[in-house]
């Protein structure tokens, strides 16, 4: 079984380490705040007193820290000890910072795999967990058995930034979806409707609309925003929603953002095109015909 060291034992790092230990992998952890390792120590996991001690005997080093800067803070002083080892970075980074870490690793003689975790700590080790990877294929293949313990692994190719790109793109969809729910909940709140009561109606409504995502994707990929059967941008105007929100005394910022994307296309002469056309407003914010840079 792969001897694995985990650097960073926050909630996610602890879940990853505990799952590896349970699966039988010799597991060592290190954390800047030792108190965060006590539960793992109590579970029989080795706690290293320093980063250098943690990586010295490891075949694989897994990093799950706060951000890109913290990865360098922890790894730079032990770069010479990492040479010849495999490194998996599961810290949330941007595509560009993931690529920078891959270049740093190559210079240090370290085989680098980047990852994006599409799960909460509680989901690690369950069928609901998926983890994206990109970078060194040999690292992915060598540790596939371990990666499968955390969740369904998916490899996106040799570009180290692709896993982070998919991770952040899906999080963008998640956060804007939640913001839409919060907007609706805020609209009904002044009338005495609780968020829980609103959710009782919002959840089945949103679930019923989920298939529309794939339908919109087909329209975007085909580029035919004028095909029949689509709700037009003119009809999709969100003015009434914004007016109702203002009448309730709440913010219209979420609605305004979408309305601007719609108006950009309507003003450019595409009011009869389908709602999916706002994709073009997002993808090409200053290149839409008729819009000044």
N, C-alpha and C positions, 0 to 999 in steps of 0.2 A: 504494500500500500504506500502511496506517495507521502513522504514526510513533508508536512505543510506548515508554514508559519503565516500567521495572520497579524498584520500590522494595522491596528485600529479596532477597538472592541466597543464601538457604540452599539446601538440596537441592531443595526444591520450586520456589522462585523461580528458581533457575538452570535447572531443567528447562523451565519455562514460557518463560523468555527465550530459551534456546537453540532451542526449537521455533519460536518466532516468527521468530527470525533466519534459521533454515534455510528457513522458508517465504517469505522475502524481505521481511519487514517491517523498516523502519529501526528498529533497537533500541538503546536506551540503558539502562544499569543503574546503580544506586547501592546501596551497602551500607555500613552503619556500620563494618564491619571490611573495609577494602580488600582484604585477602588473599583474601577469599571471592569476589572478582571476577576473579582472575588467569586462571583457566581460560576465562572468558567473553571477557576481553580477548584472550587468545591465539587465540580463535576468530573474532576480527574484530569483536566487539561493542564499542560505545563505552561507556566507563566514565566517569561524571560524577564530579567531585570533591566535589560537594555536592548536596543535595536540590533546591535552587533551580535549579542548572544542569541537573539531570536533567529537571525538569518543564517548563523554559522553552520547549522546542521540541516538546513532545509533544502529539499529538492525543488520545492515550489514556494514562492513568496506571494501572498495575496495581500493587496493593499486596499483598504476601505477606510479612507480618511475624510476630512471635511471638504477639501477642495484641492485644486491643482497645486497651489502654493504649498500646502501642507505635505503633499506627496514629495516634493523636492526637499522640504525641510527635514523629512524623515529619511529619505533615501540618499540624498547627496553625500552625507558623511560616511555612508557604508557602501559606496559605489564599488570599491575594490573587492568587497566581500561578496557582492552580487554577481560578479563575473562568472559566466558559465552556468548560471542558474536560470530558471524560468520565472517570469514575473507576470502576474495577472493584476491589472489595475481595475478595481471595481468602484473607485471613487467617481462620483459624478463630475464629468469634465465636458468641455465643449469639443467638437471635432478637431479644432486646431490645437487645443492643448493636449489632446490625446496623441495627435501626430508628433507634437513636440516631445512628449514623454517617450514615444517610440524611438525618435532620433537619439534622445539622451540614452536610452537603454542600449541601442545599437553601439554607440560610442563606448559604453561601459562593458560591452561584451555580454549583454543580457538579452535573452529571447523574450519579446514583449507581446502580450495579448491584452487588449482593452475590452472592457465589458460594460454593459448597461443593464441594470437590474429592473425588470418590469414586475415588481412585487413589493409588498410591504414586508417588514421583518417576520411578521406572523405567517406569511405565505411561503417563506423559504422551506423547501423540502416537500411541498405539496404540489398537486397537479395544477394548481392555479398560478404557479410561479413560472416565469419565462425569463431567461437571461440571454441577452444578445452579446455576441463576441465578434471582434475583427482584429486583424493583425497577423501574428505568426501562426500559420496553420499547424505547424508541428507542435506548438504548445497546446493548441486546442485538441489535437488528436491524442497527445500524450496523456492528457488529464481528463479525457472525456468521461471516464467513470466517475470522477469526483464532480465534474460539472453537472452531471445528470442527477446527483444527489440534491443539488440546490433548486433545480427546476428544469424545465425543458430548455436545452441549449440550442441556439441558432447562430450559425456562422455566416457573416456578411462579407467575407473576402479579406484580401490582404491589406486594404486601406485601414489603418488603425482608427481613423475617425468615423467610420461608418456606424459602428455600434452606438457611439455617443450621439450621432446625428439622428438615428432612428429613435433612441431613447428620448431625446429632447423634443423631437417632433410629436411623438405620442403624448408626452407630457403637456405639450402646447394644446393638443386637442382636449386632453382631460381638464386642464385648468380653465379653458374657455367654456367648456361644457358646464363645469361647476359654477362659473361666474354667471352663466345664463340662468341656472337654477336660482342662484342667490338674487338675481335681478327680479325674477318672478315672485320669489318669497317676500322680497321687500315691497313689491307692489301691493300685495294683499294684506301685509302686516298691519297697516293703519286701519284696515277695516275689521281688525280683530281675528284674522286668520293666522294660526300658528304655522311655523315652518313645517312642523310634522304633518299637520293637516294638508298643507299645500303639497308636500312630498307624496302623500297618498294618491294624489291625482297626477302629479308630475311623472312619477316613476313609470306607470304603465303607458303614459303618453309618449315619453321618450323612448321606451322600449319598442313601441309600435312603429316609431320612425327610424329605428336603427337600420333597417334594410335600405333606406334612402341613401345611406353613406356609399354603399357599393354602386347604386344607380348614379349618384353624382360623380363618382370616380370614373365611371364609363363615359359620361358626358365630357368630363375634363380631358380624359385621354383621347377621346375622339375629336375634341375641339369643335363639336357642332352644338353651340349654345342656342342656335335658332331652330333646332329640331322641334317638331310639334309635340305637345303633351307636357311641356315644361311651364312652370309658373313663371311669368315674366317678371323682370326687375321692377317695372312700373307698378305691377300689382303687389310686389314684395316690399314696397315702401313702408318704413317702420314709423312714420309720423304719428299714427294713432297710438302706437305703443308708447312712444316718447311723451305724447300729450297726456296719456293716462298716468304715466309715472310722475310727471310734474304735478298733476292734479292731486296725487297722493302725497306730494311733498318729498319725494325721494330723488336720488341721483338718476340721471339718464346716461351716464358715461358708457356703460356696457352697450346699450342700444345705439348710442351715437357712433360708436366705433364701427358697428356693422352698417349703420345708415350711410356713413361716409364712403364705405366700400361700394355700396349700391349706387349712390349718387355719382361717384366717379365714372361708373360705366354708363349710367343714364345720360349724364352730361356729354359723354363722348358719342352718343347716338345709338346706344345699345339697349334702350329701354324695353324693347320687345324680346330681347334674349332672356334665356332662363337664369334663375337665381345662381346657378353654379358659376356664372360668369364672374362673380366677385373674386373667384380664384385668380383672375387676371389682374385685379386691383392689388392683390397681395403679392403675386409673383413679380409683377412689373409696376411698382408703385409710381414711377414717373414716366413710363414709356407708353401709357395708354393714349391712343390718338385723341387729340384735342385738349390734352392736359399739359399745362406748362410745368417745366422742371422746377 
